Amino acid sequence: MPINSSGQGFSENTLTKQDHFRYFVDVHLGICKGIFDTYQNNFWLSHKYYYIDLNAGPGITEEYGEGSPVIFLQEATKRQVQTRCHFVDVNETVIEALKKNISIFPCQAEYFPYDNHLAIKKISETLYQYHKKGNKKLYGLLYSDENGTVPFDELTEVFSQKHLQTLDILIYFSATTVKRCLKSFGSDKYKRLTDYIYKLPKKHWQIRQAQSDDKQQWSFLFGTNWENKQGKMGYPEVKQLKFYDLSSQKGQSILESLAYTNKEKQEMMQPKIPGLDI
Ligand SMILES: C[S@@+](CC[C@H](N)C(=O)[O-])C[C@H]1O[C@@H](n2cnc3c(N)ncnc32)[C@H](O)[C@@H]1O
């Protein structure tokens, strides 16, 4: 994947990614806004939307235009949702550019110009302080949009904490990279996609189908604990963008195609003949 001079990866899939991110974030903001309005006099929830961008970028790039922080703030402003943002980027110059590019938006923002593996723990501590004041539930979204590997282990550790139970997760990732890392460096360091999802403490997941011609198999994963009275995911399936609930047949088949190589799938389908170890 080409990477521009300030470190943002982009490809022919990037514009679709940004469109899907915009659509998804808009639906998510709309649902949270509905909850905030319904319970406007209740003290058990914070009426602010918490947004954590683990790979913020500068907000605007020459190569693909608006980046995730700008898209998020545009949609939050349209929906009149009060936000508290946490922007992380390992590149300090990028963070300085971001500050300028979002200065027109009314938002409370904190910036973390260092590695997101460390920043995520710091952000979790900050969010704990907000939660502690009045034991409030925190609603919002964490977005991970890595050029390389997703910090799944750190996400698992941090999201095991009670105060992050109501904060949802959206991950944009290359399934091919996840498989390559497992194959090249082994299971001491890397896991299979199914194991990462299983370990991350969110009860319900949606997965987006990758483009059939995309060798990198770029996809989205969305995780939430929100469920309806039937114990199913409370969040609507965004089928028009090819997001499917992982508990559905379609979701399972997408997961299988992203978690296993064709060779592995063929091997799993081969009938095993007792005594013949081939
Ligand atoms: C694919 S770009 C995403 C940009 C942004 N989400 C957007 O929509 O424009 C990835 C960004 O992550 C940053 N980055 C890479 N590794 C990182 C790390 N370990 N911690 C924090 N940021 C990182 C890069 O500097 C780059 O800006």
Ligand as a Chemical Component Dictionary entry (heavy atoms), coordinates in Angstrom:
data_LIG
# 
_chem_comp.id                   LIG 
_chem_comp.type                 NON-POLYMER 
_chem_comp.pdbx_formal_charge   0 
_chem_comp.three_letter_code    LIG 
# 
loop_
_chem_comp_atom.comp_id 
_chem_comp_atom.atom_id 
_chem_comp_atom.alt_atom_id 
_chem_comp_atom.type_symbol 
_chem_comp_atom.charge 
_chem_comp_atom.model_Cartn_x 
_chem_comp_atom.model_Cartn_y 
_chem_comp_atom.model_Cartn_z 
_chem_comp_atom.pdbx_ordinal 
LIG C1  C1  C 0  -4.024 4.804 7.432  1  
LIG S1  S1  S 1  -3.514 6.256 8.279  2  
LIG C2  C2  C 0  -5.066 6.658 8.941  3  
LIG C3  C3  C 0  -5.421 8.098 8.915  4  
LIG C4  C4  C 0  -6.818 8.509 9.336  5  
LIG N1  N1  N 0  -7.546 7.539 10.097 6  
LIG C5  C5  C 0  -7.616 8.985 8.150  7  
LIG O1  O1  O 0  -8.755 8.562 7.959  8  
LIG O2  O2  O -1 -7.103 9.831 7.434  9  
LIG C6  C6  C 0  -2.653 5.645 9.685  10 
LIG C7  C7  C 0  -2.139 6.707 10.654 11 
LIG O3  O3  O 0  -1.677 6.029 11.822 12 
LIG C8  C8  C 0  -0.464 6.634 12.277 13 
LIG N2  N2  N 0  0.246  5.584 13.026 14 
LIG C9  C9  C 0  0.948  4.541 12.522 15 
LIG N3  N3  N 0  1.404  3.766 13.520 16 
LIG C10 C10 C 0  0.934  4.293 14.672 17 
LIG C11 C11 C 0  1.070  3.946 16.042 18 
LIG N4  N4  N 0  1.748  2.871 16.418 19 
LIG N5  N5  N 0  0.458  4.718 16.957 20 
LIG C12 C12 C 0  -0.248 5.822 16.577 21 
LIG N6  N6  N 0  -0.387 6.208 15.290 22 
LIG C13 C13 C 0  0.190  5.457 14.353 23 
LIG C14 C14 C 0  0.217  7.138 11.034 24 
LIG O4  O4  O 0  1.081  8.226 11.335 25 
LIG C15 C15 C 0  -0.974 7.539 10.148 26 
LIG O5  O5  O 0  -1.286 8.906 10.293 27 
# 
loop_
_chem_comp_bond.comp_id 
_chem_comp_bond.atom_id_1 
_chem_comp_bond.atom_id_2 
_chem_comp_bond.value_order 
_chem_comp_bond.pdbx_ordinal 
LIG C1  S1  SING 1  
LIG S1  C2  SING 2  
LIG S1  C6  SING 3  
LIG C2  C3  SING 4  
LIG C3  C4  SING 5  
LIG C4  N1  SING 6  
LIG C4  C5  SING 7  
LIG C5  O1  DOUB 8  
LIG C5  O2  SING 9  
LIG C6  C7  SING 10 
LIG C7  O3  SING 11 
LIG C7  C15 SING 12 
LIG O3  C8  SING 13 
LIG C8  N2  SING 14 
LIG C8  C14 SING 15 
LIG N2  C9  SING 16 
LIG N2  C13 SING 17 
LIG C9  N3  DOUB 18 
LIG N3  C10 SING 19 
LIG C10 C11 SING 20 
LIG C10 C13 DOUB 21 
LIG C11 N4  SING 22 
LIG C11 N5  DOUB 23 
LIG N5  C12 SING 24 
LIG C12 N6  DOUB 25 
LIG N6  C13 SING 26 
LIG C14 O4  SING 27 
LIG C14 C15 SING 28 
LIG C15 O5  SING 29 
# 
